[in-house]
Amino acid sequence: MLHIGILAHSADGAGLCYLEMCREGARRSGAHEHPEITLSILPMGPTLPLWERGDLDAINAYLMRSAQRLADAGCDFFVCPDNTAHIALDAARSPYPLPGLHIAEIVAQRAKADGRERVALLGTNWTMKGPAYAAAFARAGVTLDIPHEAERAMIDRVIFDELCQGVLNAASREAYLRVIARMKGEGCDAVALSCTEIPLLITPEVAPLPTLDSTRLLARAAVAVANGERPKPVWRGGAML
């Protein structure tokens, strides 16, 4: 069984991803069984000004520190349970020290496998407007829609001011649900929860559309790789081909 490395960037999403790996391991292998997992996280705070400036080289240098720790710990591959971070990972000029699964590719391929034709994308403003998901869904042949500008601002604010602080607010949940319902009315047939904290707020039971939970899809794919049920990844950052 392969050793999974979690290259964490935001704490709550990484925690949910780790727990889902343990739960998925138990579902596949029995109670109290899961692959070996090592998690490395540096505080996200120092990178926020870098994101504002678009300094992807500096962000990659920061993330590379965690990746090297995972490689030194003997991990066979990594996952990064932070959707926005994949914008930087895709722009890496030097290869990461171990291969990784790409969260947007996993979500896009699941959308395709489920027969989805038009998916609403919720995440940070960087994720919603950025290239990582647009490229992954284009490769999968699935249309991707993003919320209106004011909706994006609200979604982004809730992520950073509430979800990343461990705050689950009922009014914010209702605001998210209104966005999803509007996008359903405009033809979307699923919603990608593409900030790894959003599944803490929006669950399949309340969502007006079927959900593509990026956090849990990534965790389950990682366990499948560790168990030999899915090929070991080869991507080490840089553009997906």
Long-range contacts (C-beta under 8 A, 24 or more apart in sequence): 1-35, 1-36, 1-226, 1-227, 1-228, 2-35, 2-76, 2-77, 2-225, 2-226, 2-228, 2-232, 3-35, 3-36, 3-37, 3-38, 3-73, 3-74, 3-75, 3-76, 3-226, 4-35, 4-36, 4-37, 4-38, 4-75, 4-76, 4-77, 4-78, 4-79, 4-222, 4-223, 4-225, 4-226, 5-37, 5-38, 5-39, 5-40, 5-67, 5-70, 5-71, 5-73, 5-75, 5-76, 5-77, 5-78, 5-79, 5-98, 6-37, 6-38, 6-39, 6-40, 6-70, 6-78, 6-79, 6-80, 6-81, 7-40, 7-63, 7-66, 7-67, 7-70, 7-78, 7-79, 7-80, 7-85, 7-100, 8-39, 8-40, 8-41, 8-66, 8-80, 8-81, 8-82, 9-41, 9-44, 9-47, 9-63, 9-80, 9-81, 9-82, 9-84, 9-85, 10-44, 10-81, 10-82, 10-164, 10-196, 10-197, 11-41, 11-44, 11-164, 12-163, 12-164, 12-166, 12-196, 12-197, 12-200, 13-81, 13-82, 13-195, 13-196, 13-197, 13-215, 14-39, 14-41, 14-81, 14-82, 14-196, 16-81, 16-196, 16-197, 16-199, 16-200, 16-215, 16-216, 17-79, 17-81, 17-196, 17-215, 17-216, 17-218, 17-219, 18-219, 20-215, 20-216, 20-219, 20-220, 21-219, 21-222, 21-223, 24-219, 24-220, 24-223, 25-223, 28-223, 28-227, 29-227, 34-223, 35-222, 35-223, 35-226, 35-227, 36-226, 38-70, 38-73, 38-74, 38-75, 40-66, 40-67, 40-69, 40-70, 40-73, 41-66, 42-66, 44-164, 51-84, 51-126, 56-87, 56-88, 56-91, 57-91, 57-93, 59-85, 59-88, 60-88, 60-89, 60-91, 60-92, 60-93, 60-94, 60-237, 63-88, 63-89, 64-94, 64-96, 64-97, 67-96, 67-97, 67-98, 68-97, 70-97, 70-98, 71-97, 71-98, 76-226, 76-232, 77-101, 77-222, 77-225, 77-232, 77-233, 79-103, 79-218, 79-219, 79-221, 79-222, 81-196, 81-215, 81-218, 81-219, 82-196, 83-123, 83-124, 83-127, 83-132, 83-133, 83-194, 83-195, 83-196, 83-214, 84-123, 84-124, 84-126, 84-127, 84-130, 84-195, 86-132, 87-126, 87-127, 87-130, 87-131, 87-132, 89-237, 90-131, 90-132, 90-135, 90-237, 90-238, 90-239, 90-240, 91-238, 92-236, 92-237, 92-238, 93-238, 94-237, 95-236, 95-237, 95-238, 96-236, 96-237, 97-236, 98-236, 99-232, 99-233, 99-234, 99-235, 99-236, 100-233, 100-235, 100-236, 100-237, 101-218, 101-221, 101-222, 101-225, 101-233, 101-235, 102-136, 102-233, 102-235, 102-240, 103-194, 103-214, 103-217, 103-218, 104-132, 104-133, 104-135, 104-136, 104-137, 104-194, 105-136, 105-139, 105-240, 106-214, 106-217, 106-218, 106-221, 107-133, 107-136, 107-192, 107-194, 107-212, 107-214, 107-217, 108-133, 108-136, 108-137, 108-139, 108-140, 108-142, 109-140, 110-212, 110-217, 111-137, 111-140, 111-142, 111-190, 111-192, 111-212, 112-140, 112-141, 112-142, 114-190, 114-210, 114-212, 116-142, 116-189, 116-190, 116-210, 116-212, 117-142, 117-143, 117-189, 118-142, 118-143, 118-144, 118-145, 118-187, 118-188, 118-189, 119-143, 119-144, 119-145, 119-188, 119-189, 119-190, 119-191, 119-192, 119-212, 120-145, 120-146, 120-147, 120-179, 120-180, 120-183, 120-184, 120-188, 120-190, 120-191, 120-192, 120-209, 121-145, 121-146, 121-147, 121-191, 121-192, 121-194, 122-147, 122-155, 122-176, 122-179, 122-180, 122-191, 122-192, 122-193, 122-194, 122-195, 122-198, 122-202, 123-155, 123-159, 123-192, 123-193, 123-194, 123-195, 123-198, 124-155, 124-156, 124-159, 124-160, 124-195, 125-152, 125-153, 125-155, 125-156, 127-194, 127-195, 128-152, 128-155, 128-156, 128-194, 133-192, 133-194, 135-240, 136-240, 139-240, 144-192, 145-183, 145-186, 145-187, 145-188, 147-179, 147-183, 151-179, 154-179, 155-179, 158-201, 159-195, 159-197, 159-198, 163-195, 163-197, 163-198, 163-200, 163-201, 164-197, 168-200, 168-201, 172-201, 173-201, 173-202, 173-206, 176-201, 176-202, 177-202, 177-206, 177-207, 177-208, 180-207, 180-208, 180-209, 181-208, 183-209, 184-208, 184-209
